[in-house]
Amino acid sequence: MNSIIRLSILFSCLGGAAAAGAALPDTAPKAGERCEAAVAETIRRMRGRDAQEVEFVGAKRALTPALDDEDETAVKGEGRYRAAAGGAVSFSYSCAFNARTGATSGVVFRDTGRIGAAADTVAWQPDLSQFTPDACEAATAAALKSKYPRIGTINFDAGTRQLRPTASDNTSLEGRGALVRAPGMNAAPFSYRCEFEPRGGKVVSVQTRE
């Protein structure tokens, strides 16, 4: 009788484990969708109005499990976005997705060429792996506060951001915003230009025009 009871418990446990294993969700579709959403958001944030209608090539998507973290999946792929100047810009990307937390990290994209209106021209490829717009906007805010010690609020318009190459092989980020020079004053528009080193992301100069 005891043997029968033990066997029943054993089969019950094995059945429960099998059911739990079968219930585990397939993270591949979620990893691809989450990473593509994060990449699209990054492209729109960095390119501003220059990036419209971001699309991904499903056949180019590749997922591999991370060697050092069983919850993490590496996602690589390709896509394109419609440029404001006409034609489309193709790009490659990489991203990591954590199935346990549902978060993405390590989003990197690189323009690889133009399609259509400028098919014969290779797109300029800024290195954005070491730089974020926040660093440039923080430096711009510091420059404005130095000009106007009683400054109130400073707002940046993310939709106006534009990246350009410089003659010194650096990269410039240009944009617009609004500021209140002192309490009680009306908001006034301003433009800014921030130059940074592409390798280290160090901001080397900031110019503002009010």
C-alpha positions in Angstrom: 0.0 0.0 0.0 2.8 2.4 0.9 4.5 1.7 -2.4 1.3 2.5 -4.3 0.9 5.8 -2.4 4.5 6.8 -3.1 4.1 6.0 -6.8 0.9 8.0 -7.0 2.7 11.0 -5.4 5.6 10.6 -7.8 3.4 10.5 -10.9 1.4 13.5 -9.6 4.6 15.5 -9.2 5.9 14.6 -12.6 2.5 15.5 -14.2 2.6 18.8 -12.4 6.1 19.6 -13.6 5.2 18.6 -17.1 2.2 20.9 -17.0 4.3 23.8 -15.7 6.8 23.2 -18.4 4.1 23.2 -21.1 2.7 26.4 -19.6 5.9 28.3 -20.1 5.3 31.0 -22.8 7.4 31.2 -25.9 9.4 34.4 -25.4 10.6 34.7 -29.0 7.6 36.7 -30.4 7.6 39.0 -27.3 11.3 39.5 -27.5 11.1 40.6 -31.1 8.1 42.8 -30.6 9.5 44.5 -27.5 12.9 45.1 -29.1 11.4 46.5 -32.3 9.3 48.9 -30.3 12.3 50.0 -28.4 14.4 50.5 -31.5 11.6 52.4 -33.3 11.3 54.7 -30.2 15.1 55.3 -30.2 15.2 56.1 -33.9 12.4 58.6 -33.6 14.0 60.2 -30.5 17.4 60.5 -32.2 16.3 61.4 -35.7 13.3 63.5 -34.8 11.3 64.6 -37.9 13.8 63.0 -40.2 12.4 59.5 -39.3 8.9 58.6 -40.3 7.1 55.3 -40.7 9.6 52.9 -39.1 9.3 49.4 -40.5 11.1 46.1 -39.8 12.0 43.2 -42.0 10.6 40.1 -40.2 12.7 37.7 -42.3 15.9 39.4 -41.1 15.1 39.1 -37.4 17.4 36.8 -35.5 17.1 35.8 -31.8 19.8 34.0 -29.7 19.8 33.2 -26.0 22.4 35.1 -23.9 25.2 32.9 -22.6 25.5 34.6 -19.3 21.8 35.1 -18.5 19.1 32.5 -19.1 16.4 35.1 -18.9 17.9 37.3 -21.6 17.5 37.0 -25.4 19.6 38.9 -27.9 17.7 40.3 -30.9 19.2 41.5 -34.2 17.6 42.6 -37.4 17.0 45.1 -40.1 14.5 47.7 -41.1 13.9 51.0 -42.7 12.3 54.4 -42.1 10.9 57.0 -44.5 13.1 60.1 -44.5 11.6 63.6 -44.5 13.7 64.5 -47.5 12.3 61.7 -49.5 13.2 58.0 -50.1 13.9 55.6 -47.3 16.8 54.8 -45.0 17.7 51.2 -44.2 19.2 50.3 -40.9 20.4 47.4 -38.8 19.8 47.0 -35.1 20.6 45.0 -32.0 18.8 44.8 -28.6 18.4 42.6 -25.5 15.1 41.4 -24.0 14.8 40.1 -20.4 11.9 37.6 -20.2 11.7 37.9 -16.4 11.4 41.6 -16.2 9.9 42.3 -19.6 12.5 45.1 -20.1 14.7 45.9 -23.1 18.3 47.1 -23.0 21.4 47.8 -25.1 19.4 49.2 -28.1 21.8 50.1 -30.9 20.9 51.0 -34.5 23.0 52.0 -37.5 21.9 53.5 -40.8 23.2 51.3 -43.6 22.0 53.1 -46.8 19.3 55.0 -48.6 16.6 53.5 -50.8 14.7 55.3 -53.6 15.4 59.1 -53.8 19.0 58.8 -52.9 19.8 55.1 -53.7 23.3 56.0 -55.0 24.3 57.8 -51.8 25.6 55.9 -48.7 23.9 57.4 -45.6 26.1 59.1 -43.1 26.4 56.9 -40.0 26.8 58.7 -36.7 28.0 56.5 -33.8 25.3 56.9 -31.1 26.4 54.0 -28.8 28.2 56.5 -26.5 25.8 59.4 -26.6 22.3 60.4 -25.6 20.4 63.7 -26.4 20.1 64.2 -22.6 23.8 64.9 -22.3 23.6 67.6 -25.0 20.4 69.1 -23.5 21.9 69.2 -20.1 25.0 71.1 -21.4 22.7 73.5 -23.3 20.6 74.1 -20.1 23.8 74.8 -18.2 24.9 77.4 -20.9 21.5 79.1 -20.7 21.6 79.2 -16.9 25.0 80.9 -17.1 23.5 83.5 -19.5 20.4 84.1 -17.4 21.0 83.4 -13.7 17.3 84.0 -12.9 16.1 81.6 -15.6 12.8 79.9 -14.9 11.9 76.9 -17.0 13.7 75.4 -20.1 11.8 73.1 -22.4 13.3 71.2 -25.4 11.3 70.1 -28.4 12.4 66.5 -29.1 10.7 66.7 -32.5 13.2 69.3 -33.8 16.4 67.3 -33.1 18.7 66.9 -36.1 22.1 65.1 -36.2 24.8 66.4 -38.6 28.5 65.7 -39.2 31.0 68.4 -38.5 34.2 69.5 -40.3 36.2 68.2 -37.3 34.8 64.6 -37.6 32.5 65.2 -34.6 28.8 65.1 -34.6 26.4 68.0 -33.9 22.9 67.8 -32.5 20.7 70.8 -33.3 17.3 71.6 -32.0 14.8 74.2 -30.6 13.0 74.9 -27.4 11.5 77.5 -25.2 12.7 79.3 -22.0 11.5 81.7 -19.4 14.5 84.1 -18.8 13.2 85.1 -15.3 10.1 84.6 -13.2 7.1 86.5 -14.5 8.4 86.8 -18.1 6.8 85.1 -21.1 8.4 82.1 -22.7 10.7 82.8 -25.6 12.0 80.5 -28.3 15.6 79.5 -28.6 17.7 77.2 -30.8 20.9 75.3 -29.9 23.7 73.4 -31.4 25.7 70.9 -29.4 28.9 69.3 -30.8 30.2 66.0 -29.3 32.9 63.4 -29.9 31.3 60.3 -31.4 33.6 57.8 -29.7 33.4 58.9 -26.1 30.2 61.0 -26.3 32.0 64.0 -24.7 30.3 67.3 -25.4 32.9 69.7 -26.7 30.9 72.8 -27.5 27.5 74.3 -27.0 25.9 77.3 -28.9 22.5 78.9 -28.2 20.6 81.6 -30.0 17.6 83.3 -28.3 
